[in-house]
Amino acid sequence: MSFLPRLFLRPSLTSLAGPSRIPIPINLSSSFSTSSICSVKQKLKSHSGSKKRFFANANGMFKRAQTGKSHLNTAFSTGRINRLAKSVYVSKTQGRRIKKMLPYA
């Protein structure tokens, strides 16, 4: 590219500084913008499957339904089926994962 005149070369977005010629990026957003770009915070999406299955209470814990009650339970005792009808709280490990999936719960 040495044979082209300097007029036809594209101006770069980096300025060369010092004797080592390390490129330093120029911040164009601060010179043209009057508002900060970082002030807008994006909304987080809730996991739609978790919304239907877990319910938060005031303490921040989550309740869930127990599995094994819908079908193939004819061999279960009546007491076991009644026990499965109750809801239970999720464990601490599951709670951390669900908290990420449901940020506004």
N, C-alpha and C positions, 0 to 999 in steps of 0.2 A: 504494500500500500504506500510505499514511499514515493512512487512515481505520481500519485494524485496530489493535486494542490490541497492545501489545508482548507479551502473553501468547501470542498465536497465531502469532507469527513463529518460524520455526525458528532455533535457535542455529547460527551459522556455525562452521566449523572453522578460521577465520582470525581472528586478533586484529588490531585496528587499532592501529598504533603511530605515535606522533609527530604533529606537526601536519600532515604531508603525507598522512596516512591511507593509507599503503601496506600492503596486506594481507600479513601474515607467516604462513606455514603453521605450524600447531602440530604437533609430532612426537608422535603418540599412541602409537607403537609402543614408544618408550623408557620411557614412564611405566607401561605395563601389563605389559610382557614382561620376564622375568628372563634370558632367553637371547638371544643375538644372532641375528638372522635371516640375516645375511650369512655365518655360519659354515658353512652347508651349501653345498657345491659340487656343481653338477650334473655328471652324467656326460656325456661327449661320445659321440655315436654315430659309429661307423666306417662308411664307405661300403662297402656290401656288394659292389658290383661291383669295387672296388679290392682288397678282401680276397682275391678269387679270382685277380686278375691280377698283383699286385705282392707281392714278398717282401722283407722287410728283412733286412739282414745286421748284424753286430755294429758296423760302422762307421757305421751310420745310412743307408747307401745302399740303393737298391731295385733288385732284379733283375726283369726282365720277359722274356717270350717274344717272339720276333720274329714279325712278320706275314708272310703270303704262303706258308704251307706247307700250308694245309688243302685248297685246291682250285684249279683252273685253273693248275696248275704243270707240265703235261706238256711245255711248251716249255723249261722250266728245265733246266740241266745238272745232272748228279748232284752235282757239287761245290757248286753253289749251293743245292740242297735240303739237303745235309748241313750247309752253313754256316748255313742258316736254322734248323736244329734247335738250335743253341746259344742260350743265354740271354745277354742283354746288360744292362748297367746303364743306368738312366735318366739323362737329362741333369740338370744342376743346376737348370734352370728347372722341369722336370717334377718333380724331387725335392721342391721347395718346395710344389708343389700337392698332391702325394701325402702329404706330411707332415701337411697340414691334413685330408686325407680319412681318414688312418689315424693318429689321435693317439696310440694306444697301441702302435704298431708299433716 
